[in-house]
């Protein structure tokens, strides 16, 4: 069996991938890369090989990637030095002769720096290029916006105010559940025929925030509406409410990306791998908001 290493293994996505891998292959075939080994105690008890490493420390990656066939490379969530950290991962994979990189990228239409979501996609565009030029077989997984991110975008006041307040217009998104993405990744990690391919790893249905307001209204019995202000008004309102500027800019940037149709396409690739439809957004919202 091929040797698989999962980076970022103690994060939410990485943990789900590792736990699903344990159901598909012997733990001796699995390694994980973690910065803090104390967070990987359960993995060690399960018989998984623990490698301590950091994207910012090149030599630690060289030690970790030796003998690895498939590298599940989860992009860093750091907002600075992302390109440098990702470059270290790819260079180490080349030096250690990793056979296949499976990289978690990001759904988008526009690769240019004038994209409203370039603050999120710039590092992904750069990393995809590095991987493709490395000579290593690759599988690029362009993740859709996480369904799991919805409660953050919606905020915690819409039940009180009766309205969802976001500058996203009426354009639709293929919101995709993190656990579905993990399950699809494990199918790729434990099968063949995915080399040198790029997949839109997104859900098979589209929703806008008008749709979400209707679903929440039906689930809760309350009248929830959707208000789409201008980006400037949205930023001003949140800043006056004391929301940190970094978060305001992130929420506004994602919303502007939705408004400009960066995410208004769905795909059947993930659902085919899952052998079922992707998790419906109504099911997710019911589990989160209906106690």
N, C-alpha and C positions, 0 to 999 in steps of 0.2 A: 504494500500500500504506500502511496505517496506521503511524504512528510509535509504537513501543513503548519504554517505559523500564522497566528492571528495577532496583529498589532492592536494597541489600544484595548487590550482584552478585558480591562476592568471597567471600561466605560459601558454605557447602556447597550450600544449596538454590539460591541465586542463580546460582552458577556452573553448576550442572546445567541450570537454565532457559535461561541465555544460550547454552550450548553446543548445546542442542537447538533453540533458535530459529535458530541459524546454519544448521541443516539445513533450515529451513522458509521462510526469508525472506532477502532481501539484507541484508548487514550495515549498509548505509546506513539501514535502517529501524529499527535497534536503537540505543538509548542505555542507558548504565548509570550509576547513581549510586553513587559510592564515596567513602569518607572519605580513603583513602590511594591516590593514583593510581599509586604504584609497584607496587601489587599487581594493577594492571589492564593491565600491559604487553602480555600476550598478547591481550587484547581489542582494544587499540589496533592491534596488528599485523594483526588480523583485519578491521580497517576499521570497528569499532564506535566510536560517539561516546562519549567519556568525560566525565562530568560530576562535578566534585568537590562534594560536599555532605554535610550532616550533619543528621539529624532535629532536633537541638537548635539549629540555626542557620537560622532561617526564611528569611533573604534568600538563602542558598545554594540552598534548595529552589526559590525563585521563579526563579532563574536556570536551574535544571536542568529545570524542568517546561514551559518555553515550547515550544509547538508539538507537545506530546505528545498523542496520541490515547488510548492505553491505558497506564495506570500499574499495573505489577505491584508492589504495595505489600507488602513482606515486613515483618511485625511485628518490632519491635526485641526483642532478647533481654536488654536492660537490665532490671533488676528495680526501678529507681527512675526516677521521672519518665516512665514509659511513656506515660501519658495526655497529658502536655504534648507530648512528642515526636510522638506520633501526631496530636495536634491540629494541630501545625505542618504536617504532611504534607497533611492534608485541606484546611486553609485555603489553602495554597499551590496545591493542585490546583484549588480553586475560583477563585482569583484568576487563574491561568494558563489557565483554561477547558479543563482536561483533560476529555475526553469520557467516559472509562470508568475506574473504579478496580477492580482485581481485588485483593482483600485476603486475606492468609493469616491466617485466624482459627483457632479451636480447637474441637474436638469437645466437646460437653457436653450435659447435660440440664437443669441447674439454673443459671439466670442470677443467682440471689440471692447475697448476700454470705455466707450461712451455708453455701454449698457448700464441701466439703472441698478443692476445687481453686480457690477464689476467688483465691488468690494468683497463679494462672496466668490465670484467665479474666476477672478484673475489668477489665483494660485492653482486652480483646477486646470485651466487652459495650459498653463506653464507645465504642470506636472504631467498631464496627458502627453504633451509633446516630448518631454524627457523620457517617459516610459516607451513611447513608440520608437524613439531614436536609439534606445538602449540595446536593441537586438534581442531582448527577452520577450518571449511570448506574453501577450497581455490580454486582459479582459477588463474593459472599462465599464463600470456600472454608474450610469448617470442617475443618481437618486432624485426622486421627486421631493417637493417640500413635505416634510414630515407631518402627517396627521397629528402626531404627538405634540407638535409646535402650536397647534390651534389654541389651546387654553391660554398660552402666553400672548398670542396675537389678540384674542378676544378680550383679555383682561378679566378682572373679577368684579366689574361693576355693571355688566350688561343686564344682570338680573334685576338690579336696583333701578337702573335708568330705563330699562325696557328697550335698549338699542345697542347694536354693535356699531362701533365707531372706528372706521378704518378707511384710508384713502386708496382703496383698491379698485374702485370702479365696479363695473358689472362683469368683468372678465372671469373666466373659470380656471380652475386649478385641479390637477390630478393629485390631490393630497394622498400621501402614501404612508401606511403604518410602518413604523420601524421594525416591528416583529415580522411583517411580511418581507421586508427587505433582507432581514437576517435569514429567514427561511429560504428565500431565493438564492442568496449567496451560498448557503450550504449545499444546495443542489448543484451549483456550479463547481464548488470546491471538491465535491465527491463524484463528479462525472467528467466526461471528456467531450470534446467538440466545441469548446468555447474559446479556443485560442485565437488571438488577433481579431477579436470582435469587440464592438462597442454597443452596449445595450442601453436603451432608455428604460431605466428601472423605476417605473412609475405605475400608479394604479390604472385601472381600466375604466374609470368613470371620472367625469368632471363635475365640479361644483363651484358656484360663486357664493359670495356672502349673503346674497338674497336667499339662495337655497338653504344655506346654513341657518339663517334666521327663521325660515319656515320650519325646518326640522326641529330646532330648539323650541319653537312655539308649540309644535305638536307634542313634543316630549314632556314639556313642563306645564302645558295648559296656560302659559302666560303669553301675552302678545309681545313678541320680540321683533323689532324692526332693524333695518340696516341703513346706516347713514354713511355716505362716502364724501367727506370734506375734501378740500384741496390739500395737497401735501403741506403747504405752508401753514394752513390753519391747524392741521393735525399736529404738526411739530410744536407750534406755539401753545396749543392746548395742553399737550403732555408735559412740556417744559414748565409751564405755569403750575401744573399739578405736582411738580417735584420729581418727575420721572428722570433718571439719569440720562444725560445727553447721548451717551453711547448706545443705550437701549432705544431711545427715540429714533436715532438715525438708522439703526438696524431694522426696526419695525417699519419705518417710513420707506426705507430702501426696498424691503421685501414687498411692501404694498405697491410701490411704484412699479416694481417688476411685474406684479400681477396686472396692474392697470395697463402696462405696455405689452401684454400678451406673451411674456416670457415663459409662462407655465401652462398655456391653454392647449396642451395636447396630451392625450393618454396613449397607452400602448398595451399590447397583449403579451409582451415577452414575459413579464413577471408572473402574470396569472397562468400562463402555460407551464412555467417552471413549478408553480405551486399546485398545478392540476386542480385549480378552483379559482373562483373570482377573488380578487383582492378584497380585503376587509372593508366593508361598507362604512362610510363615514357616519351614518346614522347609528350603527352598532357601537362605534367608538364613542360618540357623543352620549349615547345612553349609558354606557359604562362609567363615563366620567362624571356626568351631571345628575343622573338619576340614582339616588342612593336607595 
